[in-house]
Amino acid sequence: MAIRRRHQPRRVSQEDKHKINSKITAQKVRLVGDNVEIGIYTKGDAMRIANEQELDLVEISPNADPPVCKVMDYKKFLYEQKKRDKALKSKATKVTIKEIRFGPQTDDHDYEFKKKHAEKFLKEGAKLKAFVFFKGRSIIFKEQGQILLLRLAQDLEELGKVEQMPRLEGKRMTMFIAPHKK
């Protein structure tokens, strides 16, 4: 019986993103970089200039005519690019959505309890998804569910704004509230 092996997906290395040194196929290139006279050179001349400075020749814009190449330290470039990407990723805001579930005939005490949680979620900066779930024949109380959600929206008016008004989808009536921008 043969052993089946799963194929691992091929990793895309950083080197595949840019052509460097001998992998550049164009015969003439536009050369840019520090300590380099900008202009159009043959590939051999550009390689010689890069070697004299002990740097790499990197194809930056392959679609240009002629392709643009830069004389630089490629490993340092990759390191700085990775650092930039990481900084951008850390600054990106992560939106969390908290859910609160009501029944169509939720009691006042339960409503107040869930409203406190909703206030806490909005103060933390999370979006709120409030929904009324209709079980069985309780769908006949959809007006009560809508009134309940609109009451919640009115009570949370100072903490957040309604992003989506109550809407019935199947057995759920959903409403989204987003926190105010700080």
RAPE-V368513 format. One record per residue. N is the residue number from 1. SS is DSSP state (H for helix, E for strand, L for the rest). PHI is phi in radians with two decimals (999 if undefined). NEAR is the number of other ideal C-beta (glycine too) atoms within 10 Angstrom. Layout:
n = {N	N}
ss = {SS	SS}
phi = {PHI	PHI}
near = {NEAR	NEAR}
This chain:
n = {1	2	3	4	5	6	7	8	9	10	11	12	13	14	15	16	17	18	19	20	21	22	23	24	25	26	27	28	29	30	31	32	33	34	35	36	37	38	39	40	41	42	43	44	45	46	47	48	49	50	51	52	53	54	55	56	57	58	59	60	61	62	63	64	65	66	67	68	69	70	71	72	73	74	75	76	77	78	79	80	81	82	83	84	85	86	87	88	89	90	91	92	93	94	95	96	97	98	99	100	101	102	103	104	105	106	107	108	109	110	111	112	113	114	115	116	117	118	119	120	121	122	123	124	125	126	127	128	129	130	131	132	133	134	135	136	137	138	139	140	141	142	143	144	145	146	147	148	149	150	151	152	153	154	155	156	157	158	159	160	161	162	163	164	165	166	167	168	169	170	171	172	173	174	175	176	177	178	179	180	181	182}
ss = {L	L	L	L	L	L	L	L	L	L	L	L	L	H	H	H	L	L	L	E	H	H	H	L	L	L	L	E	E	E	E	E	E	L	L	L	L	L	E	E	E	E	H	H	H	H	H	H	H	H	H	H	L	L	L	E	E	E	E	E	E	L	L	L	L	L	L	E	E	E	E	E	L	H	H	H	H	H	H	H	H	H	H	H	H	H	H	H	H	H	H	L	L	L	L	L	E	E	E	E	E	E	E	L	L	L	L	H	H	H	H	H	H	H	H	H	H	H	H	H	H	H	H	L	L	L	E	E	E	E	E	E	E	L	L	H	H	H	H	H	H	H	H	H	H	H	H	H	H	H	H	H	H	H	H	L	L	L	L	E	E	E	E	E	E	E	E	E	E	L	L	E	E	E	E	E	E	E	E	L	L	L}
phi = {999	-1.37	-1.55	-1.57	-2.03	-1.40	-1.45	-1.37	-1.13	-1.20	-1.32	-1.56	-1.44	-1.12	-1.13	-1.23	-1.34	-2.26	-1.51	-2.20	0.78	-1.28	-1.39	-1.27	-1.72	-1.19	-1.44	-2.07	-2.34	-1.58	-1.77	-2.32	2.49	-1.32	1.03	-2.29	-1.37	-1.19	3.04	-1.71	-2.22	-1.33	-1.06	-1.10	-1.14	-1.12	-1.11	-1.10	-1.08	-1.13	-1.17	-1.08	-1.56	0.99	-2.20	-1.76	-1.76	-2.08	-1.41	-1.64	-2.16	-1.26	-1.46	-1.26	-2.19	-1.28	-1.02	-1.57	-2.14	-2.17	-1.60	-2.83	-1.44	-1.16	-1.13	-1.14	-1.07	-1.09	-1.07	-1.17	-1.14	-1.12	-1.13	-1.11	-1.08	-1.15	-1.13	-1.14	-1.16	-1.25	-1.40	-1.15	-1.46	-1.79	-1.56	-1.84	-2.02	-1.79	-1.96	-2.26	-1.93	-2.10	-1.75	-1.14	-2.07	-1.19	-1.23	-1.06	-1.10	-1.09	-1.05	-1.09	-1.07	-1.24	-1.12	-1.06	-1.12	-1.09	-1.06	-1.07	-1.09	-1.18	-1.14	-1.31	1.66	-1.58	-1.31	-2.08	-2.00	-1.77	-2.50	-1.85	-1.80	-1.75	-1.74	0.97	-1.49	-1.19	-1.08	-1.21	-1.72	-1.11	-1.15	-1.12	-1.10	-1.16	-1.07	-1.07	-1.18	-1.16	-1.13	-1.09	-1.07	-1.18	-1.19	-1.73	-0.99	-1.34	-1.69	-2.76	-2.01	-1.28	-1.56	-2.48	-1.16	-0.97	-2.40	-1.49	-2.25	1.19	-1.77	-2.12	-1.95	-1.96	-2.53	-1.92	-2.20	-1.83	-1.19	-1.19	-1.21	-1.67}
near = {3	4	4	5	6	5	5	6	6	7	6	8	8	13	11	10	10	18	18	17	17	9	12	19	10	18	9	14	23	19	21	16	19	9	9	18	9	10	11	11	20	13	19	9	14	25	19	12	18	22	13	10	15	7	20	20	27	22	19	16	13	13	6	13	9	16	18	18	31	23	21	20	14	17	10	11	17	16	12	11	12	11	10	10	10	10	9	9	8	7	7	7	6	6	9	10	11	16	11	17	12	19	16	20	12	17	9	7	8	12	15	10	12	16	16	10	12	21	16	12	23	20	11	10	16	18	17	25	17	24	20	28	15	20	9	7	7	16	14	10	16	16	9	18	25	18	14	22	22	14	12	24	19	9	14	20	12	9	16	22	14	19	12	11	12	21	13	14	8	9	14	13	23	18	23	19	24	17	17	11	6	4}
